[in-house]
């Protein structure tokens, strides 16, 4: 499929989706996010892809939603034809590992879709925030919920109520970002991580992701019980036998993703 507002590249088992509206600082409109959703659906179905990177450019990952597209909306049209659920939330529904590689601005919807990814690796130029309050609205794609879970209630309240931006160092210390690297090293670092992830057993990757995400909505005891059952379920796979035998035999495993 030919895309207009994103770029899609593959390198072995790793795919990279690059948001590509540079003149608009990658503002998220329905057309671009529809392309992201379609790309993710295709990558979900492609057994040759084991990990996905979502990124923008050095100036902006995504500086927010396209306000010009939203300004004339009303409650009923937003409720009946929810563009966020149809397109943006394809990221949170994606079952394979997905990493956000963030440089520059990740604000509003940009911060929200970065948080939908499994983890964020940021450059030292990254800036995060939920400035929707400045427009007379609030975050609407999970910003209030994921941000509070990632950085705690106090900092989430601070960021959302003041609309201020948080730099990469603060984001890392707050738990929003997994790692911060120099801007020139960002894509090499993310690609190395993605290749390592993609080299693991795909069923184990998908189950691991499901278990961690489910744990956010369970008690500790329920989460441990679910983790135990999923751990046990992997003993039905060929990859479990290969991985453990390779360890015993002191060789690299050759996973078949089954």
KOLKOL-902899 format. One record per residue: residue in three letters; x, y negated, z of N, C-alpha, C, O, CB in turn. Coordinates in steps of 0.1 Angstrom, whole numbers, plus 2048, in hexadecimal, padded with zeros to 3 digits. Glycine has a CB too. Layout:
ALAXYZXYZXYZXYZXYZ...
! end
This chain:
UNK80880C8008008008008097F48008137F38077F680080CUNK8057EA7F880C7DD7F88077D48027FB7D280380C7D77EAUNK80F7CE80A80B7C481580F7B68118197B480A8127C9822UNK8077AD81680979F81381079781F81878F81E7FD79880FUNK80B79B82B80F79483781779B84181B79684C80378F83EUNK81B7A883E8247AF84682E7B683C82C7B783081D7BA84FUNK8397BA8428437C283A8447D08428457D084E8517BB839UNK8447DB83A8457E88408517EF83A8527F182E8387F083EUNK85B7F38438677FA83E8688078478648078528737F183FUNK86E81184187181D84888082084788681E83C869829843UNK88582685189382A85289383885989383886589D820859UNK89384385189285085888485185E87A84F85889D852862UNK88485486B87885687287384987986A84A88187A86187DUNK87983E87787683187D86F82887287582686788282B883UNK86482287685D81886D85E80B87485C80A88084F81D869UNK85F80086C85F7F38728547EB86B8547E985E86D7EC870UNK84B7E58738417DC86E8467CE8728487CB87E8337DF874UNK8487C586884C7B886A8417AE86783D7AD85B8597B4862UNK83C7A687183279C86E83879186584478D86782D79687BUNK83178D85B83778585182F77984C82A77884183B78D844UNK82C77085682676385382F75885982B751862817762859UNK83C75785484674F85B84274085C845739865853750853UNK83B73B85183772C85282D72A85D82B71E862831728844UNK82573486181B73386C82073987981873B88280E739867UNK82D73B87A83374188582C74E88982B752894832738892UNK82975587E82276387F81576288781276C88E82C76D885UNK80E75788680175788C7F87628877F876687C7FA749889UNK7F17688917EA77588E7DC7728887D376D88F7E877D89BUNK7DB77487B7CD7738757C87808727CF78A8737CE76A868UNK7BB78186E7B578E86C7BB7968617BC7A28617A678C86AUNK7C078F8567C679684B7D379C84F7D57A884B7C878C83FUNK7DB7958567E879B85A7E67A78647EC7B18627F1791860UNK7DD7A586D7DB7B08777D47BC8717D57C78757D37AB883UNK7CB7B98667C67C485F7D07CC8587D07D98577BC7BF854UNK7DB7C58537E67CD84C7EE7D48577F27E08547EF7C3845UNK7F07CF8637F67D686D7EF7E38717F47ED8727F87CD87AUNK7E17E18727D97ED8767DA7F886B7DB80386E7CB7E8878UNK7DA7F485E7DB7FD8547E88048537E98108527D87F7846UNK7F37FD85580080285680180C86180781785F80B7F7857UNK7FC80986D7FD8128787F581F8767F982A8797F880B885UNK7E981E86F7E282A86C7E98338627E983F8647D4826865UNK7F082D8597F883584F80483B8578088478547FD82C844UNK80A83486081683986781284487181984D87481D82E86EUNK80684287780184D8807FF85A87880286587E7F3848885UNK7FB85986C7F986686480586B85E8058768597EF863859UNK81086485E81D86885882587086282B86A86B82485C852UNK82687D86082E88586A83D88286984588787282B894867UNK84187B85F84F87885D85386C86685F86986785287584FUNK84A86586C84D85987484B85D88384186288784384D870UNK85585A88B85585D8998548518A28518528AE86186589CUNK85884589D8578398A585682D89C85A82D8918648388AEUNK84F8238A184C81689A85280A8A185180A8AE83D815897UNK85780189A85B7F48A08527E989A84F7E988E86A7F189CUNK84D7E18A38457D589F84D7C98A28517C78AD8377D58A6UNK84F7C08988577B489A8537A98918497AA88A8667B8897UNK85979D89385679188B86378C88586A79487E850786893UNK86778088887477B88387B77488F87677489A872771877UNK88676E88C88E76889888775D89E88975A8AA89B764893UNK87F75589787874A89C86B74D8A48687478AE875740891UNK86475889F85875B8A685476A8A385576F89884C7528A1UNK8517718AE84B77E8AD83D77B8A883978089E84B7868BBUNK8357748B082876E8AC8247638B58247668C281D7798ABUNK8227578B081F74C8B981174B8BE80D7408C382473F8B2UNK8097558BB7FB7558C07F17588B57F575C8A97F87478C5UNK7E57578B87DA75A8AE7D974E8A47DE7438A87CD75C8B5UNK7D47508997D274588F7C673D8937BA7418917D074B880UNK7C87328997BD72A89F7B47248947A87238977C371E8A7UNK7B97218897B171D87E7A672787A79B7238767B9719871UNK7AA73487B7A073E87879674088378B7458807A874B876UNK79973C88F79073F89A78773389E77D7358A57987438A6UNK78B72789A78571B8A077671A89F76F7158A878B70F89AUNK77171F89476271D89175A72A89574E72B89276071B883UNK76173389C75A73F8A074F73D8AB7507328B27647498A5UNK7467468AC73C7458B773B7528BE74175C8BA72E7418B1UNK7347528C973475E8D172E76A8CA7347758CA72B75C8DEUNK7237698C371D7748BD72577A8B27267868B070F7708B7UNK72C7728A973477789F74077E8A474478989F73876C895UNK7467798AF75177F8B574D78C8BC7557968BC7577768C0UNK74178D8C173C7998C87397A48BE73D7AF8C07307968D1UNK7327A08B372E7AA8A97397AF8A07397BA89C7237A48A1UNK7427A689D74D7AA89475A7A789A76279F89674C7A2886UNK75D7AE8A57697AC8AD7767AF8A57797BB8A47687B58BAUNK77D7A58A17897A78997947AD8A179D7B489C78E79B892UNK7947AA8AE79F7AF8B779E7BE8B87A87C58B779E7A98C5UNK7927C38BA7907D28BC7947D98AF79A7E48B07827D58C0UNK7907D48A47927DB8977A17DB8937A57E588E78A7D488CUNK7A87D08957B57CF8907C07CE89B7C97D789B7B67C3888UNK7C07C48A37CB7C38AD7CC7CF8B67D77D48B97C87B78B6UNK7C17D58BA7C17E08C37C67ED8BD7C77F78C47B47E28CAUNK7C87ED8B07CE7F98A97DC7FC8AF7E08078AF7CF7F689AUNK7E27F18B57EF7F38BB7EE7FB8C77F68058C97F67E68BEUNK7E47F88D07E38008DC7DE80E8DA7E08178E27DA7F88E6UNK7D78108CE7D281D8CB7DC8268C47DA8328C37C581C8C3UNK7E78208C07F28288B97F88328C27FC82E8CD7FC81E8B3UNK7F983E8BE7FD8498C780C84C8C78118528D17F58568C3UNK8138488BD82184A8BD82883E8C48228338C682784B8AFUNK8348408C983B8358D083D8288C684082A8BB8498398D4UNK83A81D8CC83C8108C58438068CE83F8048D982E80B8C0UNK84D8008C88557F68D08537E88CA8537E68BD8647FA8CFUNK8517DE8D28517D08CE85F7CB8CF8657CB8D98477C88D6UNK8647C58C38717BE8C386E7AF8C28697AB8B787A7C38B7UNK8717A88CC86C79A8CD8777908CD8807918D68637988DAUNK8777878C488077B8C487776F8C386C7708BD88A77B8B8UNK87B7648C88737588C78667598CF86575F8D98717548B9UNK85C7528C984F7518D084675E8D08447648C58477468CAUNK8427628DB83776C8DC82D7678E682D7698F283D77A8E2UNK82475F8E081A7578E880C75C8E48097608D981C7498E5UNK80375B8EE7F575E8EC7F376C8E77F87768ED7EF7548E2UNK7ED76D8DB7EB77A8D57F87818D27F978D8D27E37788C8UNK8037798CF81077F8CD8157868D981A7918D881A7758C8UNK8137808E58177868F180F7938F481379D8F881677D8FDUNK8027928F07F979D8F37FC7A98EA7FB7B48EF7EA7988F0UNK7FF7A78DD8027B38D580F7B88D98127C48D78017AF8C6UNK8197B08DD8267B58E28237BE8EE8297C98F082F7AA8E6UNK81A7BA8F78177C29038107CF9008107D890880F7BA90DUNK8097CF8F48027DC8F080C7E68EC8097F28ED7F97D98E4UNK8187E28E88227EC8E58277F38F18247EF8FC82E7E58DDUNK82E7FE8EF8328068FB83D7FF90383D8019108388138F6UNK8467F88FD84E7EF9058547E48FC8537E58F085A7F790CUNK85A7DA90285F7CE8FB86E7CD8FD8737CE9088587C18FFUNK8757CC8F28837C88F28847BA8EC87F7B88E188D7D28EBUNK8897B18F48897A38F089779E8EE8A17A28F488279A8FAUNK8987948E58A578C8E38A57828EE89B77E8F48A67868D5UNK8B177C8F08B27718FA8AC7648F68AC75B8FE8C176F8FDUNK8A67648EA89F7588E688F7598E88887508E58A27558D7UNK88B7658EC87D7678ED87675F8F887C75B90287A7768F0UNK86975B8F58617538FE8537598FE84D75B8F38617448FBUNK84E75C90A84176390B83775991283B75191B842770913UNK82A75B90F82075391681275691281075B907823744915UNK80975291A7FA7539177F57459187EE7429237F375D920UNK7F673C90E7F272E9107E472B90B7E171F9087FC725907UNK7DC73590B7CE7339067C672990E7BD7229097C6740906UNK7CA72791B7C371D9237C470F91D7BB7079207C871D931UNK7CE70C9167D06FF9107C66FD9057C46F19007DE6FE90AUNK7BF7079007B67068F57A77088FA79E7088F37B87118EBUNK7A670890879970990D79371790E78771990F78F701906UNK79C72190C79872F90C7A17379157AA73191B7977368FEUNK7A07449157A974D91C7AE7589137A97599087A1753929UNK7B87609177BC76B90E7B177490C7A87769147C8772915UNK7B177A9007A57838FC7A97908F77A07988F279D77C8F3UNK7B67948F77BA7A18F17C27A88FC7CC7B08F97C379F8E4UNK7BE7A69097C47AE9147CF7A691B7D57AC9247CA7BA90EUNK7D17999177DC79291E7DB79192D7E57929347DC784918UNK7CF78E9327CE78C9407D079A9487D579A9537C0787944UNK7CC7A59417CD7B29477DB7B89467E17BC9517C37BB941UNK7E17B893B7EE7BE9397F97B69408027BB9467F17C092AUNK7F77A993F8017A09458027A295480C7A395A7FF791941UNK7F67A295A7F57A49697FB7B196D8027B29777E77A396EUNK7F97BC9657FE7C996880D7C99668147D096E7F87D495FUNK8127C195D8217C195A8287B99648337BD9698237BD94CUNK8247AD96782C7A396F8267A097C82C79998482D797967UNK81A7A69808137A398C80979798B80A78F98281E79F997UNK8007979957F578D9957FA77F9957F677698E7EC78F9A0UNK80477C99E80876E9A080E76899480B75D99081276D9ACUNK81776F98D81E76A98181476997681576096E82A77297EUNK80B77397580177396A7F876796C7F57609627F977F96AUNK7F47649787EC75897B7F374B9777EE7429707E8757989UNK80074A97B80873F97780973D96880673296481674197DUNK80C74796180E74695380174394C80173A94381475394DUNK7F67499507E97479497E373A94C7DD7339447E075294CUNK7E47369597DD72995D7E571D9597DF7139567DC72996CUNK7F271E9597FA7129557FD7129467FF70794080771295CUNK7FC71E93F7FF71F93180E71D92E81271C9227F871492AUNK81771E93882571D93682B72992F82573492F82C71A943UNK83772792A83E73292384973892D84E73193684572D916UNK84B74592B85574C93386175092A85E75692084F75893BUNK86D74D92E87875192587B76092787676792F884748928UNK88576591F88877391F88D77892C88A783930892776914UNK89677093289B77493F89077694A8907809518A676A944UNK88776C94B87C76D95487377995186F78095A874760954UNK87177B94486878694086F79494386779D948866786930UNK87C7959428827A19468827A395587E7AE95A8917A1941UNK88579995D88579A96B87779C9708757A297B88A78E971UNK86C79896985F79A96D8597A896984E7AB96E85678F967UNK8607AF96185B7BC95D8537BD95084E7C794C8537C2968UNK8527B194984B7B193C8537B793184E7BE9288477A3939UNK8607B593286A7B99278737C492D8787C39388727AD922UNK8757CE92487E7D992888D7D59288947D993187C7E591FUNK8917CE91E89F7C991C89F7BC9158977B990D8A77D4915UNK8AA7B59188AD7A89108BB7AA90B8C57AD9128AC79C91AUNK8BC7A78FE8C97A88F78CC79B8EF8C27948EC8CA7B48EEUNK8D87988EB8DA78C8E28D278D8D58D07988D08E978B8DFUNK8CE7828D08C57828C58CB7898B98C47908B28C27748C1UNK8D87888B78DE78F8AC8DF79E8AD8E17A58A38ED78A8AAUNK8DD7A38B98DD7B18BC8CF7B88BD8CE7C48BF8E57B48C9UNK8C57B08BC8B77B58BF8B47C08B68B07CB8BC8AD7AA8BDUNK8B47BF8A98AF7CA8A18B77D68A18B27E18A08AD7C5892UNK8C57D58A38CD7E08A48CA7E88B18C97F48B18DC7DC8A4UNK8C87E08BC8C47E78C88B77EE8C88B67F98CC8C47DC8D4UNK8AD7E78C28A07ED8C18A07FA8B789A8048BA8957E38BCUNK8A77F88AC8A88048A38AF8108AA8AB81B8A88B0800897UNK8B980D8B28C08188B98B681F8C28B682B8C38CC8138C0UNK8AE8178CA8A481D8D389A8258CB8968308CF89E8128DBUNK89581F8C088A8268B888F8338B288883D8B288681C8ADUNK89C8338AD8A183F8A88A384A8B28A18568AF8AF83C8A1UNK8A78468BE8A88508C989A8568CC8998628CE8AE8498D5UNK89084D8CE8838518D187E85B8C58788658C88798458D3UNK87F8568B987A85E8AE88186C8AC87B8758A687C8568A1UNK88D86D8B289487A8B288F8848BC8938908BC8A28788B4UNK8868808C58818898CF8758908C987088D8BE87D8818DCUNK87089A8D18648A18CD8588978CC8548918D68618AC8D7UNK8518978C184688E8BF83A8918C88348888CE84188E8B1UNK83689E8CA82C8A18D482F89C8E28278978E98298B08D4UNK83C89E8E684089A8F384088B8F483B8858FF84E89F8F7UNK8448838EA8438758EA8358708EC8328678F484986F8DDUNK82C8768E481E8728E48178758F281086C8F78168788D9UNK81A8808F781488490481A87B90F813876918817892908UNK82787890F82E86F91882786291882485C92383D86E916UNK82585C90C81F84F90B81184F91180D84691881E84B8FCUNK80985A90E7FB85B9137FB85B9227F38559287F586790DUNK80586392880586593680885893E80185494780F87093BUNK81285093981684493F80A83A93E80783394882283E939UNK8048399327F982F9307ED8339397E782A93F7F582F922UNK7EA84093A7DE8449427E18419517D783E9587DC853940UNK7ED8429557F08409637ED8329687EA8309747FF842966UNK7EC82895F7E881B9637DA81A9677D681196F7EA811957UNK7D28249637C48239677BF82E9707B38309727BB82495AUNK7C98359777C68409807CD83D98D7D683498F7CC84D97AUNK7C88449977CF8449A47DC84B9A37DE8539997C684A9AFUNK7E584A9AC7F28519AC7F08609AB7F68679A37FB84D9B8UNK7E78659B47E48749B47DE8799A77E38839A27DB8779C0UNK7D58719A17CF8759947DA8759897DA87E9817C386C991UNK7E286A98A7EC8699807F68759807FA87A9767F485C981UNK7FA87998C80488498E7FD89198980489998380888599CUNK7F189398C7EA89F9877E989F9787EC8AA9727DB89F98DUNK7E68949727E68939637F489695D7F589D9537E088695EUNK7FE88F96380C89195F80F8A095F8158A5956815889967UNK80C8A796A80F8B596C8088BE96180F8C795C80B8BA97AUNK7FC8BB95E7F58C39547FB8C09467FD8CA93E7E68BF953UNK7FF8B49438058B19368138B79358178BC92B8068A2934UNK81A8B79408278BE9418268CD93E82D8D293682E8BC94FUNK81C8D39448198E19428158E49338198EE92D80F8E694BUNK80E8DB92D8098DD9208148DD9168138E490B7FF8D291CUNK81F8D691882A8D690F8318E490E8398E69058348CB912UNK82F8ED9178348FA91782D90390C83190E90B834901924UNK8238FD90581D9048FA8249018ED8219068E380E9018F9UNK82E8F88ED8348F38E18418FA8DE8488FE8E78368E48E2UNK8448FA8D18518FF8CD85D8F68D18688FA8D48529018BDUNK85A8E98D18648DF8D58698E18E38758DF8E685E8D18D3UNK8608E58EC8648E88FA86F8F38FB8798F29018588EB903UNK86C8FE8F38769098F38839048ED88D9088F28709158EBUNK8828FD8E288E8F88DB8968EF8E48A28F08E588A8F28CEUNK88F8E58EA8968DC8F289D8E28FE8A98DF90188C8D18F7UNK8978EB90589D8F29118A88FB90D8B28FC9138928F9919UNK8A69039028B090C8FD8BC9048F88C89098FB8AB9158F2UNK8BA8F98F28C58F18ED8CE8EC8F98DA8EB8F88C08E58E4UNK8C78E89048CE8E390F8D68EE9158E28EC9198C48DE91AUNK8D18FA9168D890691C8E49099138EF90D9188CF91291EUNK8E29089068EC90C8FD8F69018F98FF9028F18E69118F0UNK8F48F59008FD8E98FE8FE8E58F09098E38EB90A8EC904UNK8F28E38E98F28DF8DC8E68D58DA8DE8D38E38F08EA8D2UNK8E68CD8CF8DC8C48CD8CF8CB8C88D08D48C08E08BA8C2UNK8C38C78CE8B78CE8CA8B38C98BC8B58BE8B88AC8CB8D4UNK8AC8D28B68A68D08A88978D18A98918DC8A78AC8D989DUNK8908C68AD8828C78AF87A8C78A287E8C189887D8BA8B7UNK86F8CF8A28678D18978598CA8988518CA8908658E0894UNK8588C38A484B8BC8A783F8C48A78348C18A184A8B089DUNK8418D08AD8358D98AE8378E28BA82F8EB8BD8338E28A1
! end
